[in-house]
Amino acid sequence: MTTAPPANVLRPHAEQEYAAELAALAASDDRPRPPAWKLSPWAVVSYVLGGTLTDGTVIAPKYVGVRRLVEVAVATLATDRALLLLGAPGTAKTWLSEHLAAAISGDSTLLVQGTAGTSEEAVRYGWNYARLIAEGPTPGALVPSPVMTAMRDGKVVRAEELTRMPAEVQDALITVLSEKTLPVPELGIEVQAVPGFTLVATANDRDRGVNEMSSALKRRFNTVVLPLPATEDAEVEIVTRRVAELGRALQLPAEPPALAEIRRVVQVFRELRSGVTQDGRTTLKTPTGTLSTAGAISVLTNGMTLAAHFGDGQVNAADVAAGLVGAVVRNPTQDGVAWNEYLEAVVRERSEWRDLYRACRDLDVTIE
């Protein structure tokens, strides 16, 4: 049973924050459910994409994107295949994986976070060394990994940033995914997965420090590529919703940014990301950063904070400018040139953007 989060938690787990929606879906869900699933695949997709139930319960969208991609992802998890969510940074891979785990297992906390320092213990198991010294290798001294726990309990386990793990750690998953078993040779036993066990991994190939997955491991996954929002309106919708949610969570005493301000930030990101202005008339230098949707959300949330604590509570160009420049100019030399040219060739020429031009120029951080 899902427990309510403590009142002082900054970010509740998905199954806590949306417990009422999950309960309403479970109560109205009369479709077949795979073994150990809390909801049917149809209800999982409804939870992720949102909608209105027959009893009038409104399910808020958690992910805005192509429905078929979400259906393919959920269908994969209903088989014996693992799921790999692949895409550029900021395409909501982690967000989607969390909500899939919450809807399927009612538990999104079984997580292996991939880093350069992730060890095999995080994927397989470890030991309580005090007990190991005192007792030797015993079941009581064993410390299960999230993967082992998910196998025993029949739940979804998440592996974030899979390609940041060293190759030998990645390959520790091969036996788990192919044989659905995790040997413990020290005890002469093995842990076999029970129905409901599956794995959702996320990965991108744009950041530094990426370790290519082996062909053997790739074959154990069905891959779903999550694209950046296809249209400006879709991206504006995502940013608007998430900025409002973050403002409430942070209890910011400021109004959410006006739609026009959100659209302007999104347009800047999309134009610089694509290397061409919206009307197709001007070719632009592309900055080294990804300029993702998540980055636009961060810029506007930072603007809300500035407006709340150092302004009049209304987000304006000056509140947005610092975060915007910081998001674009990651490499002072190359990105500075690209941003300066964009300011002069595009922002300055748009009369309705003159306030943004002045605010960015007042920061005096671009390269002349």
N, C-alpha and C positions, 0 to 999 in steps of 0.2 A: 504493500500500500504506500502511495506517495505521501510523504510528510511535507507539511508547509515549511517554507524556509524561515529562519529567524528574522525578526523584523529589521535587524541591522545589516543584513546581507546586501552587498552592493550589486551582485549579479547572481540571482538564483539559477539553479539548474533548470533546463527546459521543462523537465517533468514536474518541477515545483511551480514555476511561473505560469505554466499553461495547464495545471492540473484540472481545472474546471472544464476546459475544452476537451482534454483527453477522456475525462469521465463521461461527458456528454456524447462523445463519439462512440465510446465503448457501449454505452447504454442503447444507442440507436443502431449499432452495427450488427446486422444479421447475416453478413456474408461469411463465407468460409475463411477460417484463420489457419495459417500454418502452425505447426506445433510450437507451443510456448509463446506465440505472439499475443500481445495484448489487444491488437486491432487487426482487422483484415487488411490486405494490401490496398484495397480501395479506400479504406478509412485512413490509412497512413498517408496516402497521396492527398486526401481531402484535408488532413491536418496540416500538411506541409504547404499546400497551395491556397488553402482557405476556402470559405464558402458559407452557406447557411443551411443548417439542418432542418428537418421537417418540424421539429418542435420550436423553431425560431432561434436556436442558439447560433450565434455568429462565430465562425472560426476564422481568426485573423490569419492572413497569409504570412508564412515564415520565410518563404523563398519566392521571388518573382522571376519567373523564367519559363522556358518551354515545358509544357506539361508532359510531353512524351519523354523528355529526359528524366524527369522524376519517376515516371512510370517504369522506365527501363531500370533505373536504380533500385526501385523497390522490388521489381520482379526478380532482379539478380539476387537480392537478399532472401527471397523466398526459395531459392535453389540452394545447392551446396557450394556455390561459387562465392568468393569474396568480391567486394566492390572497391574499385579505385576511382576516387573523384579527382580528376586531373584538370588543372587550369592555371591561369595566371594568378598572381597574388591579388587578393581582394575580390575574388569571384564567389565568395560565400561557401567555400568548400567545407571549412570547419563548422560553420553555422548549420549547413545542411546535414552534415554527419551527426552533429549533436541532436538535431531534431528527429532524424531517422532513428537513432538509438532510443530516444525518449518515447517515441510512438510505438516502436516494435517491442522493446524490452521494459519500458517504464523506468529505465536507468541509463543515463548518459555518462556516468562517472567512471566507467571502466575505460581508462585512457592511457595509451603509451605515447608520450611526447617525444618525437624524434629530434635529436640534436647530434652534433658531432661526438658528444660524450655519452650517448645512450649505449648501455651495455647489454649483453645477452640476457642478463638477469631480468631486465625490464620486459623481455619478450617471453622468457621461459620460466625461471623461478630463481629465488635466492635462498639464503640461509640466515637464520638468527644465530650469529656466531657464538654468542654466549652459551646458548643451548647446544650448539654443535660441538663446542669444546667439552661441555659437561656430559652430554648424552651420546655424542656421535651423531651420524646421520639418521635421524628419526623423522617420522611424519610431523611431530610437534615442532621440530626445528626448521621445517620447510616453510619458506615465505613465498606464497604463490604470486605470480605476476597477474596483472589484469587479464592477460590472455588465458592463463590457466583458470582463473576464477570464472571467466565467461564460458569456457569449455565445460566446467563442472556444473554451472548454473543454467546453461542454455540461454545465454544473452548475447547482445551485440557488444563487441569490443572495438574501440576506435584506435587507429594508429595515425597520429598527426605528423605531417611532414616526413613521410616515409623515406624520401630520398635524401634526407639529412642524416639518417642513421648510417653508420659504417656498413659496408657491403656484407661483412660476416654476420652482423646483427640482423640485417634484412633477411638473409638466407636462413636464419633460425626459424623463420615463419614457413618455410617450404613444407616441412613435414607436417606442421600443424594444419596447413591449408589443403594438402593433398591427402594425407592419411587420417586427418581429424584426430590425431593423437599426439601427446606430448610425453616422451619417455623421461623417466627419472632414474637413470642407471644407478645412482648412489643408493636408492632404496629397492632397486629391482622391480619397479612398478612403472605403469604408464597411466596417464590421465586421458581418458577418451571423451571426446565431445558428446554432449547430449543434444537432442533436438532443440533448435532455437539458437544454437551457437552460429555466429557468423562474424565477419570482420569488415569494417569500413575503414579504408585508408585514404589519406589525402596526400597530394604531391604537386609540386610545380617545378618547372625546369628553368625558371628565369633568375633565381637567386644564386648567389655564390655559395659554394660549399655543397653542391648537389652531387650525390653519389648515384650513378646510373644503376637502375635495377637490373639484375641478371635476367636473362631470357627465361630461366626456369621459374623465377618468381613471377615475372610478368604473366606467364601462362596460367598462373593460379587465380588471376583476377579477371573480372569483366570491367572494362574501363568506360567511364562516362566522362566526357569532356565538358566542363562547365564554362560557357563563353561569357565574355563581358556583355552587359545589357545591349541588346540589339538596337534599341532606339533611345533617343534622348528622353522621351516621355517615361519609358520604363525605368531608366536610371534615376530620373527625378522622383518617381514614385518610391523607389527603394530608399533613396537618400532622405526624403521627407519623413518616411515612417521611422527609420532608424534614428534620425536626429531627434525626433519628438520623443521616442522611447528613452534615449539616453538622457535627454533633458529631464524627464520625469525621474529616472533612476538616480541621477545626480542631484535632484531637487534644486535645479538652477532657477533662481528668481528672475527669469527672463522669458520673453515670448519666443516661441520657435521662429526661425528665420522666415521671412516672407517667401512665398513661392517664387517670386521673381529673383530673389537673391540666391535661392537654391538652384534655380535653372541657370543662372549666370555662372556659378561655380562649376556645375556639371558641364556646361558648354565649354568652358575653358579647359577642363580636363579632357573632354572628348576631342576637341580640336587639336590640342597638343599631342594627345595619344595617337591620333590618326595621321598627323602631319599635314593637315589641310583644314582650311576654315569651312564652316558649315555650308557656305554657298559654293564651295569648290573653286573659288577664284584665286586664293592665295596659298601657296605651298609653305609649310612651316618646318623649322628644325624640330626634331623630336628629342625631348629630354631623355636622360638615361634611366629615370625611374619609370615605374609601371603606370603611375597615375590611375590607380584603381578606384572603384566605387567606394571601397573602404576608406581610401584617402580623402575623397570628397566629404564623406561623413565626418571624418576627423577634423577637417578644416572648418566645417560649419559648427560642429560641437564646440571647438575651441573659440569660434566667434561668439557663440552663445555665452560662453563663460566670461569672455572679455566684456560683452555687453551687460551681463548681469552684475559683475563686480566692479567694473571700471567705466561703465557707460550708463545709458538711460534705460537699459533693459530691452532696447530694440536693436537687433543686429543690423549693422550698416557696413559699408564698404571698408571702413577703417578697421572694423572688428575682424573682417574676413581676410584682409590683405596679408597680414603677417603669416597666418597659417597657409595661405595660398602660395606665397613665395617659398616658404619652407618646404612645402610638398613638391614643388617643381624643381627648385635649385638644390639638388642633392650633390652634384659635382660642381663646385664653384666655377670652374673654368668653362666646361662644355655646356652645362645647364644654364649658367649665367648668360651666355651669349644667346641661347635659344629663347630664354625668357625675356631678355631685353628686346630682341627683335619682335617677339610677339606683342610686347607692350606697345612698341612704336608703330608696328604695321597693322595691328588689329585693334587692341584695346583703345588706343588713342583716337582712332578713326571712328569709333562708335560713340555717338553723342550721348547715348543713354548710359555709357560706361565711363564717362569722364571722372566720376567720383572714385571709381575703382582705380583708374589710371593715376590720379593724384595720390591716392592712399598708398599705392605700391611705390610710386616715385618718392614719396616722403620717407619710406623706409631706407632708401639709399643703399640697397644691397646688390643691385644688379651691376653687371660689368659694362662699362661704357666703351 
